[in-house]
Amino acid sequence: MSGVWVFKNGVIRLVENPPGEKKVLVHLPTGEAITSYTSLERILSGLGWERYYEDPNMFQFHKKSSPDLISLPKDISKFKSVHMYDIVVKNPNIFHVRDM
């Protein structure tokens, strides 16, 4: 997880993506920046991931050959770097997170 620790009014908290520090998920074989769940689903399907419909508030994928589950917020505007890194870890050498 990336971010900056901010201390304000006696409280410290992690700000995940401070202004000017935006991240993007990149599909390495094509160099495509993932900007929609449609393009992400297309790529993940090609890698053997299938949609999982257990939670209607989440956009989820699983592989029959693995216990792994990728869980993403239904609203792509809430798609954060922690979700990107989850995809990267479960798909090594296929995705990468880069600064915009």
C-alpha positions as CSV (number, residue, x, y, z in Angstrom):
1,M,0.0,0.0,0.0
2,S,1.3,3.4,-0.8
3,G,0.6,6.8,0.7
4,V,1.8,9.4,3.1
5,W,1.3,9.5,6.9
6,V,-0.3,12.8,7.9
7,F,-0.2,14.2,11.4
8,K,-2.8,16.8,12.1
9,N,-4.5,18.0,15.3
10,G,-2.8,15.2,17.3
11,V,-4.0,12.5,15.0
12,I,-1.9,10.5,12.6
13,R,-3.5,8.8,9.6
14,L,-2.5,7.3,6.2
15,V,-3.6,9.2,3.2
16,E,-3.5,6.6,0.4
17,N,-3.1,8.7,-2.7
18,P,-2.1,12.3,-1.7
19,P,-2.7,14.9,-4.4
20,G,-0.3,14.5,-7.3
21,E,0.4,10.9,-6.4
22,K,-2.1,8.9,-8.6
23,K,-1.6,5.3,-9.5
24,V,-2.6,3.3,-12.6
25,L,-2.8,-0.4,-13.1
26,V,-1.0,-1.4,-16.3
27,H,-1.3,-4.7,-18.3
28,L,2.3,-5.4,-19.1
29,P,2.0,-7.5,-22.2
30,T,0.1,-4.8,-24.0
31,G,1.1,-1.7,-22.1
32,E,-2.7,-0.9,-21.7
33,A,-3.7,1.2,-18.7
34,I,-6.7,-0.3,-17.1
35,T,-9.4,2.4,-17.0
36,S,-12.6,0.3,-16.7
37,Y,-13.8,-3.0,-15.3
38,T,-14.8,-4.1,-18.8
39,S,-11.1,-4.1,-19.9
40,L,-10.0,-5.6,-16.7
41,E,-12.6,-8.4,-16.9
42,R,-11.5,-9.1,-20.5
43,I,-7.9,-9.5,-19.5
44,L,-8.6,-11.5,-16.3
45,S,-10.9,-13.8,-18.3
46,G,-8.0,-14.5,-20.7
47,L,-5.9,-15.5,-17.7
48,G,-8.5,-18.0,-16.4
49,W,-10.3,-15.8,-13.8
50,E,-14.1,-16.1,-13.7
51,R,-16.7,-13.7,-12.3
52,Y,-17.9,-14.6,-8.8
53,Y,-21.3,-13.3,-8.0
54,E,-21.5,-14.0,-4.2
55,D,-21.5,-10.3,-3.1
56,P,-23.7,-7.9,-5.1
57,N,-21.7,-4.9,-3.7
58,M,-18.4,-6.2,-5.0
59,F,-16.9,-7.0,-8.4
60,Q,-15.2,-10.3,-7.8
61,F,-13.1,-12.9,-9.7
62,H,-11.8,-16.4,-8.8
63,K,-9.8,-19.1,-10.4
64,K,-10.9,-22.7,-10.2
65,S,-7.3,-23.8,-9.8
66,S,-6.6,-21.4,-6.9
67,P,-8.1,-20.4,-3.6
68,D,-7.5,-16.7,-4.5
69,L,-10.3,-14.2,-4.8
70,I,-10.0,-10.7,-6.2
71,S,-12.6,-8.4,-4.6
72,L,-13.1,-4.9,-6.0
73,P,-15.6,-2.2,-5.1
74,K,-18.6,-2.1,-7.5
75,D,-18.0,1.7,-8.0
76,I,-14.7,2.0,-10.0
77,S,-14.2,5.5,-8.5
78,K,-13.4,3.7,-5.3
79,F,-10.8,1.5,-7.0
80,K,-7.6,2.3,-5.0
81,S,-4.0,1.3,-5.2
82,V,-4.6,-1.5,-2.6
83,H,-6.9,-3.2,-5.1
84,M,-4.4,-2.7,-7.9
85,Y,-1.6,-4.4,-5.8
86,D,-4.0,-7.3,-5.0
87,I,-4.3,-7.9,-8.7
88,V,-0.6,-7.6,-9.2
89,V,0.3,-10.1,-6.5
90,K,-2.2,-12.6,-7.8
91,N,-1.0,-12.2,-11.4
92,P,2.8,-11.8,-11.3
93,N,4.5,-10.5,-14.4
94,I,1.1,-9.6,-16.0
95,F,0.2,-6.4,-14.2
96,H,2.1,-3.5,-12.7
97,V,1.1,-0.4,-10.7
98,R,2.7,2.8,-12.0
99,D,2.5,6.5,-11.0
100,M,0.5,8.6,-13.5
